[in-house]
Amino acid sequence: IYQSGKRIEMELIEIYGEDIYSFEKFHLDYTNYNQGTTGIIGKNLDMNDPNGAGKSTILRVLVYGLYGKDLEGVPTNEVTRIGVKTGFLVRVVFRDNKDIYTITRWEGYKKDAEFTRVNESKIKGSGLEFLMNGMSLNSDTKTKTQKIIENKLNMSLDVFLNSSLTQQNRKGSFLQANDTDKKDFLSDLLDLNFYDKAFQLIKDDIKELDLKK
């Protein structure tokens, strides 16, 4: 993988989840699919149709595991499987060169040596754990720990969505898009939005100075 001229050696190893979205238990070992192109084929047994089988949900589990945010912007309580009141757990494991990293997020669990579900009517207990080769890289807050994760991934959520999930996140062909949409897409992909934000701040400052004259 290349980003801004820098080669990133990264391999997704495993995704695991409990009571997340439509999955009661979910385990996908990517070491079986590390060669060539992988196709995900699903069948909705209730409708005898591929729609609603959970193909896109696999991507939602991955995004939530990496970034703690839902692909479609739903709140945390809607990430929990319908009918379950005791929360969910998701774990993503990836390799960067020779190091193995593990991200675990949970709601409604308590963390001892392992994770134990809290069997109560209300969700209690939540957390984020980031390990490198079994050693904690956690900071003192979830927000700071998430920044550590994204620094290691070397990829923001916007860049991930627009590079890895382009066809799901953007409609239509890039070549057929208007100039504004092309600019927005490339800015997101290359993480150049800070230039637009800086330009807007300058415009706001100039406007404020003009009003004071």
C-alpha positions in Angstrom: 0.0 0.0 0.0 1.3 3.5 -0.8 0.1 6.7 0.7 1.7 10.1 0.0 4.8 8.3 -1.4 5.3 6.2 1.7 5.0 2.4 1.5 2.8 0.9 4.2 3.3 -2.8 4.9 0.0 -3.8 6.5 -2.0 -7.0 6.4 -5.4 -7.6 7.9 -5.4 -10.9 9.9 -8.6 -11.3 11.7 -12.0 -9.7 12.6 -14.1 -11.1 15.5 -17.3 -9.8 16.9 -20.1 -10.7 19.4 -23.7 -9.3 19.1 -22.6 -6.7 16.7 -25.1 -5.5 14.0 -26.8 -8.7 12.7 -24.2 -11.1 13.9 -24.5 -13.1 17.1 -21.0 -14.3 16.7 -18.7 -13.3 13.8 -15.2 -14.6 13.0 -13.3 -14.0 9.8 -9.7 -15.2 9.5 -8.1 -13.3 6.6 -5.0 -15.5 6.5 -7.1 -17.8 4.4 -7.7 -15.0 1.9 -4.4 -13.3 1.5 -3.8 -14.2 -2.1 -5.5 -12.5 -5.1 -9.0 -11.1 -5.0 -11.7 -12.2 -2.6 -15.4 -12.2 -3.4 -18.0 -12.2 -0.7 -21.2 -14.0 -1.7 -24.3 -13.9 0.5 -27.8 -15.3 0.5 -30.7 -14.0 2.6 -32.5 -17.2 3.6 -35.6 -15.3 4.5 -36.0 -13.8 1.1 -34.0 -16.2 -1.1 -32.1 -13.1 -2.2 -28.6 -11.7 -1.8 -29.9 -8.4 -0.4 -29.8 -8.3 3.4 -27.4 -11.3 3.7 -24.8 -9.3 5.7 -22.1 -8.7 3.0 -21.9 -5.0 3.7 -22.2 -5.6 7.4 -18.8 -7.3 7.3 -17.3 -4.0 6.2 -19.2 -2.1 8.9 -17.7 -4.4 11.5 -14.2 -3.7 10.2 -14.8 0.1 10.1 -16.2 0.1 13.6 -13.3 -2.0 14.9 -10.7 0.3 13.4 -12.3 3.6 14.0 -15.0 3.2 16.6 -17.5 4.8 14.2 -20.3 3.3 12.1 -20.0 3.3 8.4 -23.5 4.8 8.0 -23.3 7.1 11.0 -25.7 5.3 13.3 -25.2 5.8 17.1 -23.4 3.2 19.3 -26.6 1.7 20.8 -27.7 0.7 17.2 -24.4 -1.1 16.7 -25.6 -3.7 19.2 -27.6 -6.6 17.6 -31.3 -6.1 17.7 -32.9 -7.7 20.8 -29.7 -7.7 22.8 -29.4 -5.3 25.8 -26.0 -6.4 27.0 -23.8 -4.7 24.4 -21.3 -6.0 21.9 -17.6 -6.7 21.4 -15.4 -6.3 18.2 -11.7 -7.1 17.7 -9.5 -6.4 14.7 -6.0 -7.9 14.3 -3.5 -6.7 11.7 0.2 -7.0 11.0 2.5 -4.1 10.2 5.8 -5.5 9.0 6.6 -8.0 11.8 4.5 -6.5 14.5 1.0 -7.8 15.4 -1.6 -5.2 16.5 -4.9 -5.9 18.2 -7.8 -3.4 18.6 -10.6 -4.5 20.9 -13.7 -2.4 21.6 -16.5 -3.3 23.9 -19.8 -2.1 25.3 -21.6 -4.0 28.1 -18.5 -6.1 29.1 -16.1 -5.9 32.0 -12.4 -6.4 31.3 -10.6 -8.9 33.5 -8.0 -11.3 32.1 -10.6 -11.8 29.3 -13.9 -10.1 28.5 -17.0 -11.0 30.5 -20.4 -10.0 29.4 -22.4 -7.9 32.0 -25.7 -9.6 32.3 -27.9 -6.7 33.2 -30.8 -4.9 31.6 -28.7 -1.8 31.0 -25.4 -1.7 29.1 -22.6 -1.1 31.6 -18.9 -1.2 31.0 -17.2 0.0 27.8 -13.6 0.3 26.6 -10.9 0.3 24.0 -7.7 -1.7 24.1 -4.8 -1.4 21.7 -2.0 -3.9 21.8 1.3 -4.4 19.9 2.6 -7.9 20.2 0.5 -8.3 23.4 1.8 -5.1 25.0 -0.6 -2.2 25.7 -0.3 1.0 23.7 -3.3 2.6 25.4 -3.3 6.2 26.5 -5.3 7.6 29.4 -8.4 8.4 27.3 -10.2 6.6 24.4 -9.7 9.7 22.2 -6.0 9.7 22.7 -5.8 5.9 22.2 -7.8 6.3 18.9 -5.2 8.9 17.7 -2.5 6.4 18.4 -4.4 3.7 16.4 -4.8 6.1 13.5 -1.2 7.1 13.6 -0.2 3.5 13.3 -2.8 2.9 10.5 -1.4 6.1 8.9 -4.9 6.6 7.6 -7.9 8.7 8.8 -11.5 7.4 8.5 -12.2 9.6 5.5 -9.1 8.4 3.7 -10.0 4.7 4.5 -13.6 5.1 3.3 -12.6 6.8 0.0 -9.7 4.5 -0.8 -11.0 1.1 0.5 -14.7 1.6 0.1 -14.8 4.0 -2.9 -17.6 2.4 -4.8 -19.9 2.1 -1.7 -19.1 5.6 -0.4 -19.2 7.5 -3.7 -21.8 7.2 -6.4 -21.0 7.4 -10.1 -17.8 7.4 -12.0 -14.9 9.6 -11.0 -14.2 10.6 -14.6 -17.8 11.6 -15.1 -17.9 13.7 -11.9 -17.9 17.5 -11.9 -14.7 19.3 -10.9 -16.0 20.1 -7.4 -16.7 16.4 -6.6 -13.4 15.4 -8.1 -11.6 17.9 -5.9 -13.5 16.7 -2.8 -12.7 13.1 -3.6 -8.9 13.7 -4.1 -8.7 16.0 -1.0 -10.3 13.2 1.1 -8.1 10.5 -0.4 -4.9 12.4 0.0 -6.0 13.9 3.4 -5.6 17.5 2.1 -8.7 18.9 3.6 -6.6 20.9 6.1 -5.7 23.3 3.3 -9.4 24.1 2.7 -9.9 24.6 6.5 -6.8 26.9 6.7 -8.1 28.9 3.7 -11.6 29.2 5.3 -10.0 30.4 8.6 -8.1 33.1 6.7 -11.2 34.2 4.9 -13.1 34.5 8.3 -10.2 36.5 9.8 -10.2 38.9 6.8 -14.0 39.3 7.0 -13.8 40.1 10.8 -11.0 42.6 10.2 -13.1 44.3 7.5 -16.0 44.6 9.9 -13.8 46.3 12.4 -12.8 49.0 10.0 
